Amino acid sequence: MDTGAEPITDPAELGQVRQQARMIYAKSIATAAVLTALAMVA
């Protein structure tokens, strides 16, 4: 079935995955900031 986590050996693929992870972190921080601001206003 599933062999678990597998290391990424292709540098191009690793770079793409890291870029996706950075975007997810940035979006989550932005969302948290907006929700916190809305909670403080309301």
C-alpha positions as CSV (number, residue, x, y, z in Angstrom):
1,M,0.0,0.0,0.0
2,D,1.9,3.0,1.3
3,T,5.6,3.0,1.9
4,G,5.5,6.2,4.0
5,A,7.5,9.3,3.5
6,E,10.1,9.1,0.7
7,P,13.0,11.4,0.2
8,I,13.0,13.7,-2.8
9,T,16.2,13.2,-4.7
10,D,15.5,15.5,-7.7
11,P,16.7,19.0,-7.0
12,A,14.1,20.6,-9.3
13,E,11.3,18.7,-7.6
14,L,12.6,19.5,-4.2
15,G,12.7,23.2,-5.1
16,Q,9.2,23.1,-6.3
17,V,7.9,21.4,-3.1
18,R,9.8,24.0,-1.0
19,Q,8.2,26.8,-2.9
20,Q,4.8,25.3,-2.4
21,A,5.5,25.0,1.3
22,R,6.5,28.7,1.5
23,M,3.3,29.8,-0.2
24,I,1.2,27.7,2.2
25,Y,3.0,29.3,5.2
26,A,2.6,32.8,3.8
27,K,-1.1,32.2,3.1
28,S,-1.7,30.8,6.6
29,I,0.1,33.8,8.2
30,A,-1.9,36.2,6.1
31,T,-5.2,34.5,6.9
32,A,-4.4,34.5,10.6
33,A,-3.6,38.2,10.5
34,V,-6.8,39.0,8.8
35,L,-8.9,36.9,11.1
36,T,-7.2,38.4,14.2
37,A,-7.8,41.9,12.9
38,L,-11.5,41.1,12.3
39,A,-11.8,39.7,15.7
40,M,-10.3,42.8,17.3
41,V,-12.7,45.1,15.3
42,A,-15.8,43.1,16.0
